[in-house]
Amino acid sequence: MFDNLTDRLGKTLKNLRGQGRLTEANIKETLREVRMALLEADVALPVVTDLIDRVRERALGTEVQTSLSPGQALIKIVQAELEHVMGEANEGLNLKANPPAMILMAGLQGAGKTTTVAKLGKWLKDTQKKSVGVVSADIYRPAAIKQLETLAQDTGLDFFASDAAQDPVDIVNGAIDAAKRKFLDVLIVDTAGRLHIDEEMMSEIKQLHAAVEPVETLFVVDSMTGQDAANTAKAFHDALPLTGVILTKADGDARGGAALSIRHITGKPIKFIGVGEKIDALEPFYPDRIASRILGMGDMLSLIEEVERKVDKKKAEKLAKKLQKGKGFDLEDFREQLQQMQKMGGVSSMLDKMPGMGNVPQNMKDKVNDKELARQIAVISSMTMQERRYPDLIKGNRKKRIASGCGQELQDVNRLLKQFKMMQKMMKRFKKGNMANMMRGMQGNMHGMPR
């Protein structure tokens, strides 16, 4: 996410190192480069102009603190202005209403609206402990109704059936009555999308909005459409009182133009950001954390929250106790660690939030392949429980059988066993609860990586 912008800004801001004061002369070229970087990231021109003017105004003549280089001082200013453009702080959902609180979801076809309905429902259920119902008022796409029903079953949300022959207002009113009988806290309504904004679409959703009076009207938009996402959101807001935006497919957006343009152009906050295809890949949008990511400083708060939410604490404690008792780390333990990593969105998702990733060479980043996780899990799953508990048994014919059982090559089995041996050595440092030793081991492994 934002890779191109991060790389370009990182190179640009490094050029100020060694200067004693930020003057017009030494920041003019830097701001020109920052401007180009933002325009290449498909940030809307009015947003770029405003941001650059504000940075220049704050930066000129600023005395650099003794502990900071001019580059760091300018980064602080740029970061603050990026946050300002995106809205300063996260704006949560307003669910203060007689239950069920109504959330109306709108957007163009293909933006990932139906999936986002389920993602938001799951987020409310898991993190806010709300009972959530979902209903589809998309009478033009029966497949969308079926898709939402399947997603609701997978995520444990209450689904209220609808039919293409019904009127959208009748569908939602029926769902509200049913949700009241079930004492649900929240009802999320999926609406029909179009390939473009048209009068028919606007007329229908206006009627629906007037009839149900939602507390939240959220516009779902594909971040990969860049500044067009902001322009579409503005056109939609001109016709409907939006309360916020959900930005989808941000994991595939290396530019970041939409995230930086929407608030400025629409005046409406981005409330959530979709960071992957998995049903739990939805995060509240924190401008300060996103600005930090864009400038290559990582987002440790989001990473810690993700660990808290997704790591199986019982399994982690069980493994810690096992290692403290001096029992060896085996392949079954290794498989559980890989599965936990998969739950957190894979290696690339975690690296995206770690500080300093902007300094990692691109060829190293390209080697991070989350498909490898699935391959490694498949190899271990092809082993017998005895082989997982006693890895030294795995030789010759056993390796061939394991490779054949999971559809992999013999070299894949050998590679996994080699990685397991490295992990096993590292885990030995955890004996007697000596976390410091284990961290030193991890640091040693990092230094041993090719650069």
C-alpha positions in Angstrom: 0.0 0.0 0.0 1.3 3.5 -1.0 4.6 1.8 -2.1 5.4 4.2 -5.0 4.6 7.3 -2.9 6.6 6.0 0.0 9.7 5.3 -2.1 9.6 8.6 -3.9 9.1 10.8 -0.8 11.7 8.8 1.1 14.4 9.5 -1.6 13.3 13.2 -1.8 13.4 13.9 1.9 16.8 12.3 2.3 18.4 15.0 0.2 18.0 17.6 3.0 20.4 15.8 5.4 23.3 17.9 6.7 21.6 21.3 6.2 21.5 23.5 9.4 18.4 25.5 8.6 15.3 25.0 6.4 15.4 28.0 4.0 13.5 28.7 0.8 16.6 27.8 -1.2 17.1 24.3 0.2 13.4 23.3 0.4 12.3 24.7 -3.0 13.7 21.6 -4.9 12.5 19.3 -2.2 8.9 20.6 -2.4 9.0 20.4 -6.2 9.9 16.7 -5.8 7.2 16.2 -3.1 4.6 17.8 -5.5 5.6 15.5 -8.4 5.5 12.5 -6.1 1.9 13.4 -5.0 0.7 14.1 -8.5 2.2 10.8 -9.7 0.3 9.1 -6.9 -2.8 10.5 -8.5 -3.6 12.9 -5.7 -6.1 15.6 -6.9 -4.3 18.8 -8.0 -6.2 21.1 -5.6 -5.2 18.8 -2.7 -1.5 18.9 -3.8 -1.5 22.7 -4.2 -3.0 23.2 -0.7 -0.7 20.7 1.0 2.5 22.1 -0.6 1.5 25.7 0.3 0.9 24.7 3.9 4.2 22.8 4.1 6.1 25.7 2.6 4.5 28.2 5.0 5.4 26.1 8.1 8.8 25.0 6.9 10.4 28.3 5.9 12.8 29.6 8.5 12.0 26.8 10.9 15.0 26.3 13.3 16.0 22.6 13.4 16.1 21.1 16.9 19.5 19.9 17.9 18.3 16.2 17.8 16.8 16.5 14.3 18.2 16.9 10.8 16.4 19.3 8.4 15.1 16.2 6.6 13.6 14.9 9.8 12.1 18.4 10.6 10.5 18.6 7.2 9.2 15.0 7.5 7.5 16.1 10.7 5.8 19.0 8.9 4.9 16.8 5.9 3.5 14.1 8.2 1.3 16.7 10.0 0.0 18.1 6.8 -0.8 14.7 5.4 -2.8 14.0 8.5 -4.5 17.4 8.1 -5.5 16.5 4.5 -6.9 13.1 5.5 -8.8 14.4 8.5 -6.6 14.6 11.7 -8.2 11.7 13.5 -10.4 8.6 13.0 -14.1 9.3 13.0 -16.0 6.3 14.3 -19.5 5.2 13.4 -22.4 7.0 15.1 -24.7 4.2 16.3 -26.7 6.4 18.8 -30.2 5.5 17.7 -33.1 3.3 18.8 -32.0 -0.2 17.8 -31.5 -1.3 15.2 -29.1 1.5 14.2 -29.4 1.7 10.4 -26.3 1.8 8.2 -27.0 2.4 4.5 -24.2 1.4 2.1 -23.9 3.0 -1.3 -21.5 2.8 -4.2 -20.8 1.9 -7.8 -20.8 -1.6 -9.1 -17.4 -3.4 -8.7 -16.3 -1.4 -5.7 -16.7 -4.4 -3.4 -19.8 -3.1 -1.6 -21.5 -6.4 -0.8 -18.3 -7.9 0.6 -17.7 -4.7 2.6 -21.2 -5.0 4.1 -20.2 -8.4 5.6 -16.7 -7.1 6.6 -18.2 -4.2 8.5 -20.8 -6.5 10.1 -18.0 -8.8 11.3 -16.0 -5.8 12.6 -18.9 -4.5 14.6 -19.7 -8.0 15.9 -16.1 -8.9 16.9 -14.7 -5.6 18.1 -17.8 -3.7 19.3 -19.7 -6.7 20.5 -22.8 -5.7 18.5 -25.5 -8.0 17.2 -25.7 -7.3 13.5 -28.2 -8.0 10.7 -27.7 -7.5 7.0 -30.1 -7.2 4.1 -29.7 -6.7 0.4 -32.0 -4.1 -1.4 -30.2 -4.8 -4.7 -33.2 -6.0 -6.8 -31.2 -5.9 -10.1 -28.6 -8.5 -9.1 -30.1 -11.6 -7.6 -26.5 -12.9 -7.3 -25.7 -10.1 -4.9 -28.5 -11.2 -2.6 -27.1 -14.8 -2.6 -23.6 -13.5 -2.1 -24.6 -11.6 1.0 -26.5 -14.6 2.4 -23.4 -16.8 2.0 -21.1 -14.1 3.6 -23.6 -13.7 6.5 -23.5 -17.4 7.1 -19.7 -17.4 7.1 -19.5 -14.5 9.6 -22.3 -15.3 11.9 -24.5 -12.3 10.9 -28.3 -12.4 10.8 -29.4 -12.4 7.2 -32.8 -11.1 6.1 -34.0 -12.6 2.8 -35.1 -10.4 -0.1 -36.4 -11.0 -3.6 -35.8 -9.2 -6.9 -39.6 -8.8 -7.3 -39.9 -6.7 -4.2 -39.6 -2.9 -3.8 -36.3 -1.8 -2.1 -38.2 0.3 0.5 -40.5 -2.7 1.4 -37.4 -5.0 1.7 -35.7 -2.7 4.2 -38.9 -1.9 6.2 -39.5 -5.7 6.5 -35.9 -6.2 7.6 -36.2 -3.4 10.2 -39.3 -5.1 11.7 -37.5 -8.5 11.8 -34.4 -6.9 13.4 -36.5 -5.3 16.1 -38.1 -8.6 16.9 -34.6 -10.1 17.3 -33.4 -7.2 19.4 -30.5 -6.5 17.0 -28.2 -3.5 17.6 -27.4 -2.8 14.0 -28.9 -3.4 10.6 -26.6 -2.9 7.5 -28.4 -2.3 4.1 -26.7 -3.2 0.9 -28.0 -1.2 -2.1 -27.9 -1.5 -5.9 -24.7 -0.3 -7.6 -24.4 1.0 -11.1 -21.5 1.3 -13.6 -21.9 5.1 -13.3 -23.9 7.6 -11.4 -27.3 8.2 -13.1 -30.6 9.8 -12.3 -32.4 6.5 -11.9 -29.9 5.2 -9.3 -29.9 8.5 -7.4 -33.7 8.7 -7.4 -34.0 5.2 -6.0 -31.4 5.6 -3.2 -32.8 9.0 -2.2 -36.3 7.4 -1.7 -34.7 4.6 0.3 -32.7 7.0 2.4 -35.8 9.2 3.1 -37.9 6.1 4.0 -35.4 4.5 6.5 -33.5 7.5 7.8 -30.2 5.8 8.5 -27.8 7.1 11.2 -24.9 6.3 8.8 -24.8 6.6 5.0 -21.4 5.2 3.8 -20.1 5.5 0.3 -17.9 2.5 -0.7 -15.3 3.3 -3.3 -12.4 1.5 -5.0 -9.1 3.2 -4.0 -7.5 2.0 -7.2 -9.5 4.5 -9.2 -7.3 7.3 -7.7 -8.6 10.8 -7.7 -11.7 9.6 -9.7 -12.7 7.9 -6.4 -12.8 11.3 -4.7 -14.7 12.9 -7.6 -17.3 10.1 -7.6 -17.7 10.4 -3.8 -18.3 14.1 -4.3 -20.9 13.6 -7.0 -22.7 11.1 -4.8 -22.5 13.4 -1.8 -24.1 16.2 -3.8 -27.2 14.0 -4.2 -27.2 12.2 -0.8 -26.1 13.2 2.7 -23.1 11.0 3.2 -21.7 10.6 6.7 -18.5 8.9 5.6 -16.5 6.8 3.1 -15.1 3.3 3.1 -12.0 2.9 0.9 -11.7 -0.6 -0.6 -8.8 -2.5 -2.3 -6.2 -0.3 -0.6 -3.8 -3.3 -0.5 -3.6 -3.2 -4.3 -3.2 0.6 -4.5 0.5 1.5 -4.7 -0.3 5.2 -5.3 -2.6 6.4 -2.5 -4.3 9.2 -4.4 -7.8 8.4 -3.2 -6.8 8.3 0.5 -5.2 11.7 0.2 -8.0 13.3 -1.9 -11.3 12.2 -0.6 -11.6 14.2 2.6 -10.4 17.4 1.0 -12.8 17.1 -2.0 -15.9 15.8 -0.3 -15.5 17.2 3.2 -16.5 13.7 4.5 -14.2 11.4 6.5 -12.8 8.1 5.4 -14.1 5.9 8.3 -12.7 2.5 7.2 -10.1 1.1 4.8 -10.2 -2.4 3.1 -6.7 -3.9 3.2 -7.3 -7.4 1.6 -9.8 -9.9 0.3 -10.2 -11.8 3.6 -13.4 -11.1 5.5 -11.6 -9.6 8.5 -9.4 -7.3 6.3 -11.1 -4.1 7.2 -9.5 -1.5 9.5 -10.7 1.8 11.0 -9.0 4.7 9.0 -6.5 6.5 11.2 -5.0 9.5 9.3 -1.9 9.7 11.6 -1.1 6.0 11.1 -1.6 6.2 7.3 0.6 9.3 7.1 3.3 7.3 9.1 3.0 4.4 6.6 3.3 6.7 3.6 6.5 8.2 5.0 8.0 4.8 5.6 7.7 4.9 9.4 5.4 1.9 9.7 2.3 1.6 11.8 3.1 -0.4 14.9 -0.2 0.5 16.7 -2.2 -1.2 14.0 0.1 -4.2 14.0 -0.2 -4.6 17.8 -4.0 -4.3 17.6 -4.0 -6.9 14.9 -1.9 -9.3 17.0 -4.2 -8.7 19.9 -7.3 -9.4 17.8 -6.1 -12.3 15.7 -3.5 -14.3 17.6 -4.8 -17.3 19.5 -3.6 -16.4 23.0 -4.3 -19.9 24.4 -2.1 -21.5 21.8 0.6 -18.9 22.3 0.6 -19.5 26.1 0.6 -23.2 25.6 3.7 -23.0 23.3 5.5 -20.6 25.7 4.9 -23.0 28.7 6.1 -26.0 26.6 9.3 -24.2 25.6 9.9 -23.0 29.2 9.7 -26.6 30.4 12.5 -27.5 28.0 10.3 -29.4 25.6 11.4 -29.1 21.9 9.8 -27.0 19.2 8.4 -29.4 16.7 6.8 -29.2 13.2 3.3 -29.2 14.6 4.2 -26.1 16.6 5.8 -24.6 13.4 2.6 -25.2 11.5 0.6 -23.4 14.1 2.9 -20.4 13.9 2.5 -20.3 10.1 -1.3 -20.5 10.4 -1.3 -17.6 12.9 0.7 -15.6 10.4 -1.8 -16.4 7.7 -4.6 -15.2 10.0 -2.9 -11.8 10.2 -2.9 -11.4 6.5 0.4 -12.9 5.7 4.0 -11.7 5.8 3.5 -8.8 3.3 0.6 -7.4 5.4 2.8 -7.4 8.5 5.8 -5.9 6.8 3.7 -3.1 5.4 3.1 -1.9 9.0 6.7 -2.3 10.2 9.0 0.8 10.5 11.9 1.1 8.2 10.5 -1.1 5.4 11.1 1.8 3.0 14.8 1.1 3.4 14.5 -2.6 2.4 15.5 -3.1 -1.3 12.7 -3.8 -3.7 14.2 -7.1 -4.8 14.0 -8.3 -1.1 10.3 -7.1 -0.9 9.6 -9.0 -4.1 10.8 -12.3 -2.5 8.0 -12.0 0.2 5.4 -14.3 -1.2 2.4 -15.2 0.9 1.6 -18.2 -1.3 4.7 -19.7 0.3 2.9 -19.8 3.7 0.1 -22.0 2.2 2.7 -24.2 0.5 4.6 -24.7 3.8 1.4 -25.5 5.7 0.5 -28.0 3.0 3.9 -29.8 3.3 3.6 -30.1 7.1 0.0 -31.3 6.8 1.1 -34.1 4.5 3.3 -35.5 7.3 2.0 -38.0 9.9 1.6 -36.8 13.4 4.6 -38.9 14.4 6.8 -37.2 11.8 5.7 -33.7 13.0 6.5 -34.6 16.6 9.9 -36.3 15.7 11.2 -34.4 12.6 14.5 -36.4 12.6 12.5 -39.4 11.3 12.0 -37.5 8.0 14.5 -39.0 5.5 14.7 -40.4 2.0 11.4 -42.2 1.2 9.4 -40.3 3.8 10.4 -37.0 2.1 9.3 -38.4 -1.3 6.0 -39.5 0.2 5.4 -36.1 1.8 6.2 -34.3 -1.4 3.8 -36.5 -3.4 1.1 -36.2 -0.8 0.9 -32.4 -1.0 1.7 -32.0 -4.7 5.1 -30.3 -4.1 8.7 -31.0 -5.2 11.2 -32.8 -3.0 13.2 -29.5 -2.9 10.1 -27.8 -1.3 10.2 -30.4 1.5 14.0 -29.9 2.0 13.6 -26.1 2.1 10.8 -26.3 4.7 12.9 -28.6 6.9 15.9 -26.2 6.6 13.7 -23.2 7.7 12.3 -25.3 10.5 15.8 -26.1 11.8 16.5 -22.3 11.9 13.3 -21.6 13.8 14.0 -24.5 16.2 17.4 -23.1 17.1 15.9 -19.7 17.7 13.1 -21.1 19.9 15.8 -22.8 22.1 16.7 -19.3 23.3 13.2 -19.0 24.7 14.0 -21.7 27.3 13.6 -20.5 30.9 11.5 -17.6 29.5 14.6 -15.7 28.3 12.9 -13.5 25.8 16.0 -11.2 25.5 18.0 -14.2 24.2 15.3 -15.0 21.7 15.1 -11.4 20.4 18.9 -11.4 20.0 18.6 -14.6 17.9 15.9 -13.0 15.7 18.1 -9.9 15.3 21.0 -12.1 14.3 18.9 -13.9 11.7 17.8 -10.5 10.3 21.5 -9.4 10.0 22.2 -12.6 8.1 19.7 -11.8 5.4 21.1 -10.9 2.0 21.0 -7.2 1.3 
